Amino acid sequence: IDVRMDDKTGKKAGTFSSPPVIASDVARSRGDVDELNQRIRSADALPAERPYLVNGRLNASESIELMGSEAFGEMFEALARQAYGDFDAQALSEVYGDYVDDLLASEGSYALDRFVCGMRFCVGEALALDSSASWHPLGLYSAQYDGPPMFASVYDTYLGPDGTTWYRFLFTTDPESRGLVFPQP
């Protein structure tokens, strides 16, 4: 999902990089998300996710490096293409994307720019609407407000060429991925 600020109105204007999920059984409650996560646990991670996982857990080194690099856009697009072909990844993208969008909108300092989930984690980028805004890990909000479960996460600030501040984030949705792994070289 790509959401940008409309220059004329100052409001969010959305476009979809992949068609929205149209399904009556898309998970909406935390229990439904838990059930969806249980169902996909036996599925393989999508190819775009694999470089960032070690034995199913988030590879901290690779993920943190990704947040501040130009490779972020390439990985995001690859994951979005792969998620488009998987009903469960689309369902996770919709559920978590709606939640993150609502959460950031209620905060008022950010606008979700793009967001997608694979089979093991979600990744996104938010535009800072206020230069004094500080980023808070999304998982803290999720736990506080009984939102969908978010486990291990990494995030970083990225300054665009035009001086725009972006917050990039990645969090796991799989309960088996509660921690970060720091592999030895």
Secondary structure in CASP SS format (residue, H / E / C, confidence):
PFRMAT SS
TARGET T0000
AUTHOR 0000-0000-0000
METHOD secondary structure of the structure
MODEL  1
I C 1.00
D E 1.00
V E 1.00
R E 1.00
M E 1.00
D C 1.00
D C 1.00
K C 1.00
T C 1.00
G C 1.00
K C 1.00
K E 1.00
A E 1.00
G E 1.00
T E 1.00
F C 1.00
S C 1.00
S C 1.00
P C 1.00
P C 1.00
V C 1.00
I C 1.00
A C 1.00
S C 1.00
D C 1.00
V C 1.00
A C 1.00
R C 1.00
S C 1.00
R H 1.00
G H 1.00
D H 1.00
V H 1.00
D H 1.00
E H 1.00
L H 1.00
N H 1.00
Q H 1.00
R H 1.00
I H 1.00
R C 1.00
S C 1.00
A C 1.00
D C 1.00
A C 1.00
L C 1.00
P C 1.00
A C 1.00
E C 1.00
R H 1.00
P H 1.00
Y H 1.00
L E 1.00
V E 1.00
N C 1.00
G C 1.00
R E 1.00
L E 1.00
N E 1.00
A H 1.00
S H 1.00
E H 1.00
S H 1.00
I H 1.00
E H 1.00
L H 1.00
M H 1.00
G C 1.00
S C 1.00
E C 1.00
A H 1.00
F H 1.00
G H 1.00
E H 1.00
M H 1.00
F H 1.00
E H 1.00
A H 1.00
L H 1.00
A H 1.00
R H 1.00
Q H 1.00
A H 1.00
Y H 1.00
G C 1.00
D C 1.00
F H 1.00
D H 1.00
A H 1.00
Q H 1.00
A H 1.00
L H 1.00
S H 1.00
E H 1.00
V H 1.00
Y H 1.00
G H 1.00
D H 1.00
Y H 1.00
V H 1.00
D H 1.00
D H 1.00
L H 1.00
L H 1.00
A H 1.00
S H 1.00
E H 1.00
G C 1.00
S C 1.00
Y E 1.00
A E 1.00
L E 1.00
D E 1.00
R E 1.00
F E 1.00
V E 1.00
C E 1.00
G C 1.00
M C 1.00
R C 1.00
F E 1.00
C E 1.00
V E 1.00
G E 1.00
E E 1.00
A E 1.00
L E 1.00
A E 1.00
L C 1.00
D C 1.00
S C 1.00
S C 1.00
A C 1.00
S C 1.00
W C 1.00
H C 1.00
P C 1.00
L H 1.00
G H 1.00
L H 1.00
Y H 1.00
S H 1.00
A H 1.00
Q H 1.00
Y C 1.00
D C 1.00
G C 1.00
P C 1.00
P C 1.00
M C 1.00
F C 1.00
A C 1.00
S E 1.00
V E 1.00
Y E 1.00
D E 1.00
T E 1.00
Y E 1.00
L E 1.00
G C 1.00
P C 1.00
D C 1.00
G C 1.00
T C 1.00
T E 1.00
W E 1.00
Y E 1.00
R E 1.00
F E 1.00
L E 1.00
F E 1.00
T E 1.00
T C 1.00
D C 1.00
P C 1.00
E C 1.00
S C 1.00
R C 1.00
G C 1.00
L E 1.00
V E 1.00
F C 1.00
P C 1.00
Q C 1.00
P C 1.00
END
